[in-house]
Amino acid sequence: MKISVQAKEMRVTKAIHEFVNDKVVRTMGKFGKRVLGVRVYLENITRKKSDPDAAQAKVEIDLPGNNIVVQEKSFDPYQAITKAIKTGARKLRKEKEKGNKKKRNN
């Protein structure tokens, strides 16, 4: 599984990169070879200092056939990453179960 992290108007530090790698491997490692790659895009949206949605994380999960795209906002970039990866894993599980259900019905 290939994991890439990109950011707009902010610097991707080693800590952010390790955090993303850890979260992705823990949550999406369960799905095995089904996940080809994960791309994470980070962005700071600062309008006001007390803005509750100051950070945005967009996660793209590459699958054979189609992709899953999830976008989450939060005050902290780490929290936005966590929310987006959890939501992506939930959608991925749903896709997997839908495929298993089709196989069982045939």
N, C-alpha and C positions, 0 to 999 in steps of 0.2 A: 504494500500500500504506500503510495507516494503522498506525502503531506507537504503542502506549501503554505506559507503565511506571507501576506502582503498588506501594506498599510498605506493609507492616504493621509497626508499631513501629520504623520507621527512616525516615530522610529520603532522598528521591530527589534526589541532587545532580545538577548539570549534567554532571559527569564520568560518572556512572552512566548517565544518559540518552544521552549521546553514545556511550558504549561499547556500549549495547544497539543503538542505531541503526546503528552501524558493523557490528556482528556480524550483525544481521538483513539488512542490505542486501547484505553480502558473501556470506552463505550462502544466503539465500532469493531474492536477486535473479535467480538463474539460472532460477527457475521462472516468471518473467514475471508475466502478469496472472492467473495461476491463484491466487495468494495475495492475498486481499482485505485482510487485516489481521493484525496480531500483537499480542497482549497479554501483558505480562510482569508477574507478581506476585512480589514479593520479601518474604521474611520472615526475621527473625533468631530462631533457636530457641536460646536460651542456657540450658543446664542447668548446665554446668560450664565453666570457662575453657578446659580442654583438650579440649572436645568436638569430635570430628572432623566432625560434621554440624551445625555451628552456623548455617549459612545454607541457605535453601531458595529455589529459583527454580522457578516454575511458568510454562510458556509455552503459550499457546493460539494456534493458527494457524487463522484463519478461511479456509475454502475454500467454493466453491459446492457446496452439498449437505451437507457434514459438516465437522466440526472435528477437529483433532488436538490433544490435550492431553498435555503432557510435564511431569514433575515430577522435579527432581534436587536432591540435597543435597550440600553440601561445606563445608569450613572457611571458605572465603572467598566472599563474594557474587559476585565477578567470575568465579570458577572455576565456581560453580553456574550462573551465566548461560551461560557458554560451553558447559558440558556439556549443558544443557537445549536450547540452540539447535542444537547439533550433532545431538543425538538427534532433535529435531523435524525437521530437514532430512533425516535418514536415513529417517524415517517418511514424510515428504512424497515423497521420491524413490521409495520403495517403492509408494506410492499411485499415483504418476504412471506407473510401469512397469506396474503392474497394469492400469491403464486402457489403456495402449498395447497390451498383450498381448491384451486383449479385442477391441480394434479390429482387430488383425492377424488374429485367428482368425475373424472374421466375414467 
